[in-house]
Amino acid sequence: MFQTVGEHNYFVYILTNKSKSVLYIGFTTNLKDRLHFHQNQEAHSKSFTARYNCFYLIYWEHYTDVQLAIDRETQLKKWSRIKKDDLINKINPDWRFLNEEI
């Protein structure tokens, strides 16, 4: 979908749980594969996304520079919940689950 010859793809993304009460911020080179991984973790997994059932994509950004993506992930993780909610609301005001659109 995003891949072109010689171009690198990096994604910063936000997942939530079904009730939209928990947010998880991550970084990946392949968003579709990463979503599949999150959704198919073992039930006994101790990962944050498994413990809090954060499997629903509600926000993502695409980068071609790895350092910019890493810096953005770090920045978002430091933000308050209110600021993260505002960011999501600008792009996805209904907080639709975007998993099937990737």
N, C-alpha and C positions, 0 to 999 in steps of 0.2 A: 504494500500500500504506500509506504513512504520511501522505499528503497530505490535509489537511482545509482547508476554506476559511479563508484568512487566516493559516494556520500555516506557518512556515518549517521546513525540515528540513535538518539538517546531520549528517554522519556522520564519526566517527573510526573507522578500521578498521585491521586488521592482516592482511597477506598473508604467505604463506610459499611456499617452493618445494616440489617434490614430496617431497623427503627431509626437509623440515621443519627444515632447518639454518640458514636465513636468514629474518629478519623484516624487513618493510617496514611502516612506519606512515604512514598518509595521512589526508587530510581531503577531503570532497566534499559537494556538495549533492544529488547523485543517485548513490547507491551502485550501483545496477544498471548505469547507464551507465558509471560509472567502472570497474567490474569488466570490462565489455565492452572498454573502451579498453585496460586493462592486458593482457587476453588477446589482443588483436589488434594489438599494436604490431609494427612492421616488425622482422624478424629482425636487421637491422643497427643497430637503435636502440641508443643509448648510455645510455638511462635505466637506473636502478638495477634496476627490476623486470624489464626485458628482459634485462639482463646476468646476473642471478641467477635468472631464471625464476620470479619471485615472482608467481604468478597465482592462488593458492589462498587464499580468504578463510577465516580461522579465528577472527576476533573482530571485533565491531563494537559501537559505542555510538551511540545516537541523541540528538540535541539539537535544541531549537527556538531556542536563543540562539547566534548565530554566535560571539560572543566566548568563551563557555564551551567551545564545540567547539574553537576555535583554541587556547585555553589548555590544554585536555586533550591535544590532539595534541602540543603543545610539551612538556608534562609527560612524556608517555609516551616521547617520543624521548630524553629525558634519563635514563630509567630503565636500570638494568643488565639484561642478558639474563635473569638469574635472576628478577628482579622482573616482567619482561614475561611470562616463562613461567608464573609463579605466577598472574598475572592471567588468562591464557588458560585455565589449568587449572581455575580456579574456574567458568568459564562453559562451557568446551568441553574437558573432561578427556581426551577421546579425540583431540583435535585433528582432528575431522572437517572436511572441506572443505565450507563452507557456501554456495558460489556458487549452487547450484541452489535454495537456500531463499530467496533474495532476489528 
